[in-house]
Each structure stands twice: as structure tokens, then as C-alpha cells.
Amino acid sequence: MNGPESAHQLQIALDSSSVTTSELNNTIDLLPSSRCGAVLEHQLQQFLQERELLRAQVAEVMECLKKAQLERDAYAQQLKTERARWQQQLLKMAGEVRADPSAPRLRWLTGSSWASVKRE
């Protein structure tokens, strides 16, 4: 599968199948009991088995996708928390530098870039 879009498309295709198992079984019952009917019945059974197998595979892929999304969200939250902690630490250190008159003066640009370091 090529990602969640493919799994979703496959699930839609399986769910929107216009032929139900009972309809297919009713069609088989109407066929003559000749060799042709037996071949068609065999093909129908194969189709039904393959469809169920595909549904199971789609369900498995969807579960894997949900797990991966949860892991991604947890990691993103961890990064946000860590970033906030480092920003707090940086602000604390900047406050300590401002409080020390012998420390170099730091001039900030926008964001977190340094403009220059000057001794006054």
C-alpha cells in the first residue's frame, strides 16, 4: 500500500461493492448445475475469500496508521514541551546576563538569532 490514501481507497472500494454475498449466492442458485455453474461457483468463492482477506488487511493497515499517528502526536508534544523548557532556560540565562554588569551585552534580532555581542 502507498499510505493512508491507498488504504482508504481500498476500504471504500470494498465497502461500496454493489454485490453482496447473499446476492451472489442467489445468482449461483439460478445457474444450471452444469460444469459452467461449478466453475462460476468456485470463482465466486475465491472472490469472496479474497474480499474478506483484503478487508482484514485494510483493517490491519488502518490500525498501523492509527498507531503511527498517535506516536507522531506524542513525539510532537514531547518536542513542544522540550522547546518550551529550553526557551525558559534561555530567558533565565538572559536575565542573569542582564543582571551582571560585567557580562557582555546581547542585542536580539527577531526570533532567536543573535545580532551582535558587544562589551560596553
Buried (B, 14 or more C-beta within 10 A) or exposed (E): BEEBEEBBEBBEEEEEEEEEEEEBEEEBEEBEEEEEBEEBBEEBEEBBEEBEEBBEEBEEBBEEBEEEEEEEEEEEEEEEEEEEEEEEEEEEEEEEEEEEEEEEEBEEEEEEEEEEEEEE
